[in-house]
């Protein structure tokens, strides 16, 4: 049912695996390496088809300086922060409460409500483009950071609820019963008993949602336009002019845009792994 651990395979297969793993890693990282390389090249290298060769001159400082000081990239980064952080807080907070309700209480419609949350994850988001855009126009939320935050919170809460509900179901129910015997109110049970136990799951889910929202491009283009509200993923395209594209600046901007989620993962790596593996071993 499960694949055989590499340690228990034959020596020849272990050597093959060790040889193929670095090659697969390099192949997987090849697009990122290409972007990083092109971010330090001058503009003329692209016109001269120098995609993979050494830069004709190293312009990394000049390219990144233009990204930070001669463009609206700092504003786009700030927009991403104002969109991503409230979305993470809102989606995680709602999912903690819905997960507690669906994981602890037993009522007739419990399973159907849970299925309703889960079903939203299977809807192709592309088919929602027109109705969601029309809804934001009707509510006056089009091209606003608030509209994008509200949409992301609504769309991510289903996955977050699935994650939190299953996590809470794995907690010892005896703790809840003991607190109820002591006469503790339900909201205090949630706040003082269940929520502290959910910290690893909250950390893991926060990293996931932060990455999802920060890297979103589709809804950033559909629901926003212009420097006032667009996040950095959509703002990178501002380096495109009418007749030409500044690919060296787009590459530098892409590297800058990728740094916050990478930093977020490494800062929360310990809690992220603990949240994903908690309960895997009894």
C-alpha positions in Angstrom: 0.0 0.0 0.0 2.8 2.4 0.9 6.1 2.8 -1.1 9.1 0.9 0.2 11.5 3.2 2.2 14.7 4.0 0.2 16.8 2.5 3.0 15.2 -0.9 2.5 15.8 -1.1 -1.3 18.7 -2.6 -3.1 22.1 -0.8 -3.1 21.9 -0.2 -6.9 18.6 1.5 -6.6 19.8 3.6 -3.7 22.8 4.8 -5.8 20.4 5.5 -8.7 18.1 7.5 -6.4 21.1 9.5 -5.0 22.2 10.3 -8.5 18.8 11.3 -9.8 17.7 13.4 -6.8 20.2 16.3 -7.5 19.3 16.2 -11.2 15.6 16.4 -10.4 16.3 19.3 -7.9 18.3 21.3 -10.5 15.6 20.7 -13.1 12.9 21.8 -10.7 14.8 24.9 -9.8 15.9 25.7 -13.3 13.2 28.4 -14.0 14.0 30.2 -10.7 17.7 30.0 -11.5 17.0 31.5 -14.9 15.0 34.4 -13.4 17.8 35.0 -10.8 20.4 35.0 -13.5 18.5 37.4 -15.8 17.9 39.8 -12.9 21.6 40.7 -12.9 21.9 41.0 -16.7 21.6 44.2 -18.7 18.6 44.8 -20.9 20.5 44.2 -24.1 21.2 40.5 -23.2 17.6 39.5 -23.9 17.6 41.3 -27.3 20.8 39.4 -28.1 19.3 36.1 -27.1 21.8 35.7 -24.3 19.4 33.7 -22.1 21.7 31.2 -20.4 25.1 32.6 -21.0 27.1 34.7 -18.6 26.0 38.4 -18.4 27.7 40.7 -20.7 27.9 43.0 -17.7 26.8 42.6 -14.1 23.9 45.0 -13.6 22.4 43.5 -10.4 22.8 46.6 -8.3 21.4 48.8 -11.1 18.4 46.5 -11.8 17.4 46.1 -8.2 18.0 49.8 -7.5 15.5 50.7 -10.3 13.0 48.2 -8.9 13.1 49.7 -5.4 13.7 53.4 -6.1 12.5 54.1 -9.7 9.3 52.1 -9.8 6.1 51.5 -7.7 7.4 48.2 -6.4 7.5 49.3 -2.8 3.9 50.4 -3.0 2.9 47.0 -4.6 4.7 45.2 -1.8 2.9 47.2 0.8 -0.4 46.4 -0.9 0.4 42.7 -0.8 1.0 43.1 3.0 -2.3 44.9 3.5 -4.1 42.2 1.5 -2.3 39.1 2.8 -2.1 39.7 6.5 -5.8 40.5 7.1 -6.7 37.6 4.9 -4.6 35.2 7.0 -6.0 36.6 10.2 -9.6 36.5 9.0 -9.5 33.0 7.4 -7.6 31.4 10.3 -9.8 33.0 12.9 -13.0 31.9 11.2 -11.8 28.4 10.6 -10.8 28.0 14.3 -14.4 28.8 15.3 -16.1 26.8 12.6 -13.6 23.9 13.1 -14.4 24.0 16.8 -18.2 24.0 16.2 -18.0 21.2 13.6 -15.4 19.1 15.5 -16.8 19.3 19.0 -20.6 19.6 18.7 -22.9 16.8 17.5 -26.0 18.0 15.7 -28.0 16.7 12.7 -26.7 19.0 10.0 -23.1 18.8 11.2 -21.9 16.6 8.4 -23.8 18.5 5.7 -22.4 21.8 6.8 -18.9 20.3 6.8 -19.5 19.0 3.3 -20.6 22.5 2.2 -17.3 23.9 3.4 -15.4 21.2 1.6 -17.4 21.3 -1.6 -16.2 24.9 -2.2 -12.6 23.6 -2.6 -13.6 21.6 -5.7 -15.2 24.5 -7.6 -12.8 25.6 -10.4 -12.1 29.2 -9.5 -12.0 30.3 -13.1 -15.7 29.9 -13.5 -16.3 32.3 -10.7 -14.4 35.1 -12.4 -17.5 36.9 -14.0 -19.9 36.6 -11.0 -17.3 37.6 -8.5 -16.2 40.6 -10.5 -19.9 41.7 -11.0 -20.5 41.3 -7.3 -17.6 43.5 -6.4 -18.8 46.1 -8.9 -22.3 46.0 -7.4 -21.0 46.4 -3.8 -18.5 49.1 -4.8 -15.5 46.9 -3.8 -14.0 46.6 -7.3 -10.3 47.7 -7.4 -10.1 47.9 -3.6 -7.9 46.0 -1.2 -10.9 45.4 1.0 -12.8 43.6 -1.8 -9.8 41.3 -2.5 -9.4 40.6 1.2 -13.1 39.7 1.6 -13.0 37.4 -1.4 -9.9 35.6 -0.3 -11.2 35.1 3.3 -14.5 33.7 1.9 -12.7 31.4 -0.6 -10.0 30.2 1.8 -12.2 29.5 4.8 -13.5 26.2 3.3 -10.0 24.7 3.1 -9.0 26.2 6.5 -12.2 24.7 8.1 -11.4 21.3 6.7 -7.9 21.6 8.2 -9.0 22.8 11.6 -12.0 20.5 12.0 -9.9 17.4 11.4 -7.2 18.7 13.7 -9.7 19.4 16.5 -11.3 16.0 16.1 -7.9 14.5 16.9 -7.7 16.3 20.2 -8.6 14.3 23.4 -12.3 14.9 23.9 -11.8 14.1 27.6 -10.3 17.6 28.0 -13.6 19.1 26.8 -15.7 16.9 29.1 -13.5 17.7 32.1 -13.9 21.4 31.5 -17.7 21.0 31.1 -17.9 19.1 34.4 -16.1 22.0 36.1 -18.9 24.3 34.8 -16.7 26.3 32.4 -18.6 28.2 29.7 -18.2 27.0 26.1 -16.5 30.1 24.8 -13.9 29.8 27.7 -13.4 26.1 26.8 -12.6 27.3 23.2 -10.4 30.1 24.3 -8.5 28.6 27.2 -8.5 24.8 26.5 -8.8 24.2 22.7 -7.1 27.2 21.2 -3.7 26.8 23.0 -3.6 23.2 21.7 -4.2 24.5 18.2 -1.1 26.6 18.0 0.9 24.2 15.8 -2.1 23.9 13.4 -2.6 27.7 13.4 1.1 28.2 12.6 1.1 25.6 9.8 -2.2 26.9 8.3 -1.0 30.5 8.5 2.1 29.7 6.5 0.1 27.9 3.8 -2.5 30.7 3.5 0.2 33.4 3.5 1.9 31.6 0.6 -1.4 31.1 -1.3 -2.5 34.7 -1.0 0.8 36.3 -1.5 1.4 34.4 -4.7 -2.1 34.8 -6.1 -2.1 36.4 -9.6 -5.4 35.5 -11.1 -7.7 37.3 -8.7 -5.2 40.2 -8.3 -5.7 40.9 -12.1 -9.4 40.2 -12.1 -10.4 42.3 -9.1 -7.9 45.1 -9.0 -6.1 47.5 -11.4 -3.5 50.2 -10.8 -1.0 50.9 -8.1 -3.6 51.9 -5.5 -4.7 48.3 -4.8 -2.8 45.8 -6.9 -0.5 43.4 -5.1 3.0 42.7 -6.1 2.3 39.7 -8.3 0.2 41.8 -10.6 2.4 44.9 -10.1 5.4 43.2 -11.7 3.6 43.5 -15.1 3.9 47.3 -14.8 7.5 47.0 -16.1 5.9 46.1 -19.5 5.7 49.1 -21.8 3.5 49.4 -24.9 6.1 48.1 -27.3 8.7 46.3 -25.2 9.1 44.6 -21.9 11.8 45.2 -19.4 12.5 41.5 -18.6 15.6 42.3 -16.5 13.5 44.5 -14.2 10.6 41.9 -14.2 13.1 39.3 -13.2 14.5 41.4 -10.4 11.0 42.3 -9.2 10.0 38.6 -9.3 12.9 37.7 -7.0 11.9 40.5 -4.6 8.3 39.3 -4.6 9.3 35.7 -3.8 11.4 36.7 -0.8 8.6 37.3 1.8 6.9 33.8 1.6 10.3 32.2 1.6 11.3 34.1 4.7 7.9 33.3 6.2 8.4 29.6 5.7 11.9 29.5 7.2 10.9 31.6 10.2 7.9 29.3 10.9 9.5 26.1 9.6 9.6 24.4 13.1 6.0 25.2 13.8 4.9 24.4 10.2 6.4 20.9 10.3 5.0 20.3 13.8 1.5 21.3 12.7 1.5 19.0 9.7 2.9 16.0 11.5 1.1 16.3 14.8 -1.0 13.3 15.3 0.8 11.2 12.7 2.4 9.1 15.4 0.3 7.9 18.3 
